[in-house]
Amino acid sequence: MARISVTFGSAGIDIAAHLHTPDAPAAGPWPALVVGHPGTSVKEQSSGLYARQLAERGFVALAFDAAHQGESGGLPRGLEDPAQRVEDFKAAVSFLSLRQEVDADRIGLLGICASGGYSLAAAGGDHRVGAVATVSGVDVARQFRLGADGTQDPAVFRGLLDAAARARTAAARGEDPGALPVFPESAEQARALGGEHAVEGFEYYCTARGRHGRSAKTLAWPSVDKLAFFDAFHAVPLIGPRPLLQIVGSRAVTDWMAVDVHQRATGPKELYRIEGASHVDLYDREKHVDAAVEKLTAFFTANL
């Protein structure tokens, strides 16, 4: 498997990516996958892991940093802009469709966590996409508004909107608006704030388990009100008749969002649960990632 660094444009922003290609010779161009990372993540983390393993199984796989994040361009830094994130996926499809080693008629999307929701929105409106799959897929806007398990007190998000409004006013005055911290200072604080799901996120992003220097620890405040009105699942019915695969852990607290997507989907669909895995386990735990990659390989081989 070979990996090269590439860039492509997305609504005027330079996107940094790693293009993973198979080592084995091919009779013709390869099928290709766009692989999107979770919120606050970078291409060197879970999306890069999946891209590398899928390239070893015969796919060209493009793992990219979202605009405003990682090595990609865009100001302000740390902005989570749902519309731009969807555009990043479509721009990645355009980039792959021009590569000589890629069969432009066999391009699929794979979204992990927040990119799961973004990949669904992108596929719904882009008929160049032949198939779409998600791993621990969520609508990050729903997660902000309702919590990972869907039971968050509405006052929490109202408080974030208040803070985002104050930050916009401060920026208009020429003051430093600050940023929204994404992670607490310790696993104990994470447990107090959000239980085991929050602890797992802290352990992945803030310890040697998965930490990366370019992975965002804060978000720009305008992210909050941009997420307020976004609905990643609105276009799910438009994906059919193209196939959809969702892979979730059997212990994932975010499972309810995958069920919502499954009920909305109009084409061939499968909601596949990996026994014993949590949401974050599917980012990097070897036995669970191996099971997910095996399922993804079969799905994309059959449908691209």
PyMOL commands that set and color helices and strands:
alter all, ss='L'
color gray80, all
select helices_A, chain A and resi 46-55+82-97+114-125+140-146+154-172+187-206+222-228+236-238+255-264+281-284+286-303
alter helices_A, ss='H'
color red, helices_A
select strands_A, chain A and resi 2-10+13-21+30-36+60-64+102-112+129-135+179-181+218-220+244-249+269-274
alter strands_A, ss='S'
color yellow, strands_A
deselect
rebuild
show_as cartoon
